[in-house]
Every structure is written in C-alpha cells, then in structure tokens.
C-alpha cells in the first residue's frame, strides 16, 4: 500500500448533545480536555496526547430533545489539499467545497451505506483556531 500524497488522517467524530452542560461534564470526567467552548451550540474536546502523533478530537453539537438522527455521527477526515484530493480520486462531493465560519474548508461525501464523511482542510486552525481555550 502506498502512502497518500494528501496525508489523509482521521480527526474527529461529532455527536449530537441535547444537554450540552451534562455532556461537557461527562466527557471531561473521562479525561478529555475542552479546547473550543461555544456552548450551548458547540464544544470540542481533545483526547490525551499519545506517542502516536497529534490527538484526535471529539465534538458535540447541540440538538433538540426530540431530534432523530439522520446523518450523525459525522466523521471528519483531514487532507492537506482538499481540491487536489477530490480531483485526483475522482470524488464528487454533495456540494462544492466551502470555507466555513470556523475557518475550515469542507466538502461532504456519502459512503456506500449513506454515512456522511466530511473531508476538510484546516491547517493550523484545526487545533489552534483564534478562539481556542487554553
């Protein structure tokens, strides 16, 4: 197996959270570190660092109590060059790549089972956005 020139790597899973405050306490009690706090809408945690490279992250996004999952969890894969990755692998995203308000450039795909995969390019903004909590 050859190494991808795009440096594809797993980054995070985003889960729905109807009670953000309780969810924050729960994940912090497991040992995760809160690194983005935009509660009650969104929070992001970093897993403890290991010798295997940068830590993965877990995000929580606010959902309503009567929410029924349709496209969650949302799985994120980071690449160094999103446009080249999509072009070279002949992947057609659901919509053209777009820069989000949180400074990541993203495109969504569906796997054969209908699970949503979000490909993105973020650079330093992945772990160190201007609003990071330290």
Secondary structure, 3 states (H helix, E strand, C coil): CCCCCCCCEEEEEEEEECCHHHHHHHHHHCCCEEEEEECCCEEEEECCCECCECCCEEEEEECCCCCCCCCCCEEEEECCCHHHHHHHCCCCCCCCCEECCCCCEEEEEECCCCCEEEEEECHHHCCCCCCCCC
